[in-house]
């Protein structure tokens, strides 16, 4: 709900900020639980998960800290899982070499299709 008396020229910005806040809270609430099974399948420990506002990435991972763009929660769950498993696999391989993709493929055999779908749908999630 928009506050009463909010000037018309401020309504759009207020609504956008409220929606952004809702998505960020949803991401912070859900992503850690969704990441846990992938971490277990990969045999890695995620020390911390941080919800970010990255402009060009869905996520990143280093030193046990998983950083995920809040925008990914707009995607279908299969694509969210792809991003989670992809970033967690970086705890094993910090590159995108053959070993990385083999590791990801062991826990997510259809990762190529998910990656392609995210590439198609992704631009619509960036606002």
Backbone bond lengths (Angstrom), bond angles and torsions (degrees), N, CA, C in turn:
res aa  C-N    CA-C-N  psi(-1)  N-CA   C-N-CA  omega(-1)  CA-C   N-CA-C  phi
1 X - - - 1.449 - - 1.533 109.13 -
2 X 1.294 114.13 138.32 1.461 119.49 175.33 1.519 108.73 -83.27
3 X 1.306 117.63 141.37 1.465 119.70 178.95 1.529 111.15 -63.50
4 X 1.297 114.88 144.19 1.465 119.86 175.92 1.524 109.09 -62.43
5 X 1.293 115.11 143.32 1.448 120.08 176.84 1.518 114.97 80.73
6 X 1.331 117.18 3.17 1.459 120.14 179.12 1.530 108.11 -70.19
7 X 1.294 116.46 126.86 1.460 121.55 -178.44 1.530 109.85 -60.23
8 X 1.321 116.94 140.09 1.465 120.64 -178.28 1.529 113.98 -53.06
9 X 1.305 117.71 -35.90 1.463 120.48 -178.29 1.535 112.80 -70.89
10 X 1.340 117.04 -13.07 1.467 121.00 179.79 1.528 112.95 -103.66
11 X 1.315 117.50 -6.82 1.461 120.58 -175.59 1.527 113.06 -63.64
12 X 1.302 117.36 -43.66 1.458 120.50 -179.53 1.519 112.05 -61.53
13 X 1.313 116.76 -46.50 1.464 121.22 -179.72 1.526 110.74 -65.05
14 X 1.322 116.63 -39.52 1.468 120.18 179.41 1.531 109.87 -64.89
15 X 1.326 116.43 -45.97 1.466 120.59 -179.26 1.531 110.49 -62.97
16 X 1.321 117.39 -42.05 1.467 120.81 179.30 1.528 110.45 -62.75
17 X 1.328 116.90 -44.82 1.466 120.91 -179.82 1.529 110.93 -63.12
18 X 1.314 117.55 -40.07 1.463 121.32 179.54 1.532 110.73 -66.01
19 X 1.325 116.90 -41.76 1.454 121.10 179.21 1.527 110.83 -66.79
20 X 1.303 116.84 -42.57 1.458 121.65 177.87 1.529 110.42 -60.52
21 X 1.322 116.59 -44.10 1.463 121.06 177.89 1.528 110.78 -61.29
22 X 1.325 116.59 -41.73 1.469 120.24 178.96 1.523 110.95 -61.61
23 X 1.325 117.46 -46.30 1.463 120.91 178.94 1.526 111.69 -63.01
24 X 1.312 117.01 -42.02 1.472 119.51 179.42 1.525 111.30 -62.84
25 X 1.327 117.12 -43.21 1.467 120.07 177.81 1.520 110.99 -63.82
26 X 1.319 116.31 -41.94 1.462 120.39 178.90 1.531 109.96 -61.54
27 X 1.324 116.86 -43.80 1.469 120.73 178.60 1.526 110.70 -61.50
28 X 1.322 117.52 -46.56 1.468 121.52 -178.35 1.530 111.70 -64.21
29 X 1.332 116.65 -32.50 1.462 120.54 -179.87 1.531 111.99 -76.28
30 X 1.314 117.52 -40.16 1.459 121.07 -169.20 1.528 115.67 -97.28
31 X 1.315 117.39 -37.35 1.463 119.51 -172.69 1.531 114.68 -60.08
32 X 1.335 119.92 -39.51 1.473 117.75 178.59 1.541 112.93 -59.48
33 X 1.310 117.23 -42.44 1.464 120.61 179.78 1.527 110.83 -68.08
34 X 1.316 116.98 -35.57 1.463 120.71 179.68 1.525 111.15 -73.35
35 X 1.329 117.45 -27.53 1.468 121.30 -180.00 1.528 111.69 -76.46
36 X 1.316 117.31 -31.18 1.469 121.49 -173.17 1.528 114.14 -54.57
37 X 1.337 120.18 -47.32 1.464 118.49 -179.74 1.534 113.01 -63.80
38 X 1.315 117.04 -34.37 1.470 120.29 178.57 1.523 110.90 -69.94
39 X 1.314 116.30 -38.90 1.468 119.59 176.34 1.528 109.65 -61.72
40 X 1.321 116.57 -41.91 1.461 120.59 179.50 1.530 110.92 -64.69
41 X 1.330 117.44 -44.82 1.468 120.67 179.49 1.519 111.40 -61.37
42 X 1.320 116.26 -36.67 1.463 120.83 -179.76 1.518 113.07 -83.36
43 X 1.335 116.65 -13.77 1.459 120.77 -178.96 1.516 113.08 72.09
44 X 1.340 116.56 36.27 1.461 121.38 -179.93 1.520 109.42 -122.42
45 X 1.313 114.79 163.29 1.463 120.61 177.11 1.523 108.73 -117.36
46 X 1.301 115.06 123.42 1.462 121.32 175.71 1.528 106.65 -92.94
47 X 1.327 116.34 110.79 1.468 120.36 -177.83 1.526 111.62 -66.90
48 X 1.315 114.86 -37.67 1.463 118.70 -175.46 1.524 109.55 -157.24
49 X 1.317 116.77 145.88 1.451 122.37 174.90 1.523 107.61 -119.89
50 X 1.326 115.30 126.74 1.463 121.49 -177.52 1.521 108.48 -119.99
51 X 1.315 116.42 132.23 1.463 121.36 175.60 1.522 107.43 -89.05
52 X 1.335 115.66 127.84 1.461 121.23 -174.88 1.525 111.21 -122.35
53 X 1.306 114.57 179.06 1.468 122.56 178.01 1.530 108.19 -124.68
54 X 1.325 115.98 55.12 1.456 120.47 -178.88 1.524 110.21 -72.07
55 X 1.307 115.77 137.78 1.457 120.21 -177.47 1.527 113.01 -81.30
56 X 1.317 117.97 -29.69 1.464 120.37 -171.74 1.525 114.58 -122.34
57 X 1.324 118.91 -3.40 1.466 120.91 -175.97 1.512 110.62 -127.50
58 X 1.332 114.29 151.30 1.463 119.71 173.27 1.510 110.37 -84.59
59 X 1.316 116.28 -25.69 1.447 119.40 179.82 1.504 111.40 -175.60
60 X 1.316 114.10 173.57 1.461 121.93 174.07 1.517 107.28 -155.34
61 X 1.317 115.09 162.64 1.451 119.06 -178.22 1.521 109.55 -152.26
62 X 1.313 115.50 127.35 1.460 120.03 173.39 1.517 109.17 -157.22
63 X 1.321 113.97 147.12 1.467 121.66 178.61 1.527 113.10 51.40
64 X 1.314 116.51 36.63 1.453 120.56 176.69 1.511 115.15 80.26
65 X 1.329 117.42 3.14 1.466 121.04 179.64 1.525 108.68 -107.97
66 X 1.315 114.79 121.72 1.453 122.42 179.38 1.525 107.73 -98.37
67 X 1.325 116.54 124.19 1.462 122.12 177.84 1.523 107.65 -112.95
68 X 1.320 116.56 122.37 1.454 121.13 -177.18 1.519 110.94 -124.04
69 X 1.311 114.82 136.42 1.451 122.14 177.44 1.526 108.68 -70.01
70 X 1.318 117.24 130.06 1.466 121.29 -179.15 1.526 112.01 -57.97
71 X 1.322 117.45 -27.76 1.465 121.56 -175.96 1.536 113.03 -62.98
72 X 1.330 117.42 -22.55 1.459 119.86 -176.60 1.527 111.86 -64.65
73 X 1.325 118.80 -23.06 1.467 119.37 -179.73 1.525 112.46 -69.81
74 X 1.315 117.65 -7.50 1.467 121.14 174.66 1.532 111.05 -79.98
75 X 1.319 116.95 -17.60 1.467 122.57 -175.63 1.519 110.88 -80.62
76 X 1.328 116.64 162.07 1.468 119.73 171.77 1.527 110.11 -60.96
77 X 1.308 115.70 151.64 1.465 121.51 -175.42 1.533 112.70 -55.84
78 X 1.318 118.31 -36.29 1.467 120.26 -179.74 1.530 110.94 -61.32
79 X 1.313 117.53 -33.88 1.465 121.06 179.75 1.523 110.94 -78.87
80 X 1.315 116.42 -34.36 1.470 120.15 174.07 1.520 108.79 -61.98
81 X 1.326 116.43 -44.78 1.462 120.60 178.93 1.527 111.27 -61.31
82 X 1.327 116.78 -37.74 1.467 119.62 177.24 1.529 110.46 -60.11
83 X 1.323 116.82 -47.57 1.474 120.22 -179.41 1.527 110.15 -62.89
84 X 1.320 117.28 -43.65 1.467 120.49 179.04 1.522 111.43 -60.42
85 X 1.328 117.18 -51.23 1.466 120.35 -178.65 1.528 110.88 -64.01
86 X 1.322 116.91 -40.39 1.465 121.55 178.96 1.524 110.80 -58.58
87 X 1.322 116.00 -51.16 1.466 119.16 -177.37 1.521 111.50 -67.78
88 X 1.311 117.80 -38.38 1.460 120.04 178.34 1.525 111.61 -66.60
89 X 1.324 117.53 -32.00 1.463 120.60 177.09 1.526 110.93 -63.70
90 X 1.317 116.95 -22.91 1.469 120.05 176.64 1.528 111.92 -69.40
91 X 1.306 118.51 -14.13 1.460 120.26 173.60 1.528 111.01 -72.38
92 X 1.320 115.87 -17.58 1.464 121.49 176.74 1.529 110.32 -98.22
93 X 1.315 115.97 -45.66 1.472 122.71 -179.09 1.526 108.03 -128.47
94 X 1.318 117.36 119.56 1.464 119.76 -176.68 1.536 112.79 -89.19
95 X 1.307 116.10 25.14 1.462 121.70 -178.64 1.523 108.47 -140.31
96 X 1.320 116.41 179.34 1.458 121.10 176.99 1.529 110.75 -111.44
97 X 1.314 115.77 39.17 1.458 121.14 178.62 1.521 112.09 -78.72
98 X 1.317 114.39 -178.07 1.468 121.27 -179.43 1.521 112.86 -55.26
99 X 1.329 116.17 -40.86 1.468 120.12 -178.45 1.529 111.33 -64.55
100 X 1.332 115.73 -38.63 1.467 119.86 178.34 1.529 110.37 -59.86
101 X 1.347 116.10 -52.24 1.466 119.98 -176.57 1.521 111.24 -65.96
102 X 1.325 117.72 -32.54 1.467 120.63 176.80 1.527 110.41 -66.48
103 X 1.322 116.28 -41.54 1.467 120.96 177.78 1.525 110.35 -62.34
104 X 1.317 116.69 -47.43 1.465 120.35 178.96 1.523 110.11 -62.80
105 X 1.321 117.77 -41.58 1.457 121.74 179.99 1.519 114.04 -63.24
106 X 1.321 117.24 -28.91 1.469 120.09 177.99 1.529 111.82 -66.30
107 X 1.329 117.30 -35.48 1.471 119.64 -178.74 1.522 112.53 -97.29
108 X 1.355 116.44 -17.59 1.462 120.81 -178.26 1.532 107.82 -143.93
109 X 1.324 116.59 81.46 1.461 119.95 -175.59 1.536 114.82 -58.20
110 X 1.319 118.02 -26.18 1.471 120.87 -179.25 1.533 113.01 -98.13
111 X 1.329 116.60 24.73 1.466 119.03 -176.44 1.527 112.92 -58.28
112 X 1.327 118.70 -32.72 1.469 120.58 -178.62 1.520 111.54 -63.42
113 X 1.322 116.89 -41.48 1.471 120.69 178.39 1.529 110.38 -67.18
114 X 1.316 116.54 -39.99 1.470 120.04 178.69 1.521 110.56 -66.00
115 X 1.307 116.41 -42.07 1.462 121.14 178.56 1.532 110.49 -60.60
116 X 1.324 115.90 -44.74 1.470 120.53 179.11 1.522 111.07 -63.05
117 X 1.319 116.61 -43.21 1.475 120.61 -179.85 1.521 110.56 -63.89
118 X 1.321 117.71 -39.85 1.463 120.68 177.62 1.528 109.91 -63.91
119 X 1.322 116.59 -37.99 1.455 120.25 177.00 1.516 112.35 -62.02
120 X 1.341 116.78 -34.92 1.463 121.87 178.92 1.526 111.20 -75.73
121 X 1.312 116.37 -47.01 1.467 121.78 -174.14 1.532 112.55 -82.92
122 X 1.314 116.54 -29.35 1.460 121.87 -173.37 1.509 117.19 -46.92
123 X 1.336 119.22 -48.43 1.469 118.61 -177.45 1.528 113.95 -58.92
124 X 1.320 117.72 -28.44 1.461 120.57 178.66 1.525 112.54 -72.13
125 X 1.331 116.88 -16.06 1.466 121.02 -178.35 1.535 112.45 -91.93
126 X 1.312 116.57 -7.24 1.469 120.97 -177.41 1.515 110.41 -93.83
127 X 1.322 115.62 107.81 1.464 120.94 177.87 1.504 109.47 -144.89
